[in-house]
């Protein structure tokens, strides 16, 4: 089968309840990624379960940028390492 494009993969995991590290914000116009959890839950999958080509959050973010997403760090610093992309 044809390899899914990066945005499609991202859409799939955001829509998938099984992944807790990545979800829509309340308004539904941004994706919230909890970096540490995302790393272990999504990026470190191997073999048949692997979703993205990379296991590094940095290169994942670079890829996001290529597709026109921009990273917004939440103003509330007590929220931990959450990251918004839109």
C-alpha positions in Angstrom: 0.0 0.0 0.0 1.0 3.6 -0.6 2.7 5.3 2.4 0.5 7.8 4.0 1.6 11.4 3.9 2.8 13.1 7.1 -0.3 15.3 7.5 -2.6 12.3 7.1 -0.6 10.4 9.7 -0.8 13.3 12.0 -4.6 13.7 11.5 -5.0 10.0 12.1 -3.3 10.0 15.5 -4.9 13.3 16.6 -8.3 11.7 15.8 -7.4 8.4 17.5 -8.5 8.3 21.2 -5.8 5.7 21.9 -3.1 8.4 21.8 -3.3 10.6 24.8 -0.2 12.7 24.0 -1.8 14.5 21.0 -5.3 16.0 20.8 -7.3 18.9 19.6 -7.6 22.0 21.9 -11.0 23.0 23.2 -11.7 25.2 20.2 -10.7 22.5 17.8 -8.3 24.7 15.8 -5.0 23.6 17.2 -3.3 20.4 18.0 -1.9 20.0 21.5 1.2 17.8 21.7 2.7 16.8 25.1 6.2 16.4 23.9 7.6 13.9 26.4 4.6 11.6 26.3 4.4 12.0 22.5 8.0 10.9 22.2 7.4 7.6 24.1 3.8 7.0 22.9 4.2 7.7 19.2 7.8 8.4 18.1 9.4 5.4 19.8 7.2 2.8 18.2 9.1 0.3 16.2 8.6 -2.2 13.4 5.0 -2.6 12.2 3.7 -0.2 14.8 6.0 2.7 13.7 4.0 5.7 12.5 6.6 8.4 11.7 10.0 8.0 10.1 11.7 9.7 13.0 12.0 9.0 16.7 13.2 12.5 17.5 10.7 15.2 18.6 13.1 17.8 17.0 12.9 16.4 13.6 9.2 15.8 14.0 8.8 19.5 14.7 10.9 20.3 11.6 8.6 18.2 9.6 5.6 20.0 11.0 7.2 23.3 10.0 7.7 22.0 6.4 3.9 21.5 6.2 3.3 25.0 7.4 2.5 24.3 11.1 3.9 26.6 13.6 4.8 25.9 17.2 3.2 27.9 19.9 4.4 27.5 23.4 1.5 27.9 25.8 1.8 31.1 27.9 1.0 29.1 31.1 4.4 27.7 32.1 2.9 25.6 34.9 1.4 23.4 32.1 4.6 21.5 31.6 6.0 20.6 28.2 2.9 21.1 26.1 3.2 22.4 22.7 0.5 23.8 20.4 0.8 23.5 16.7 -1.6 25.0 14.2 
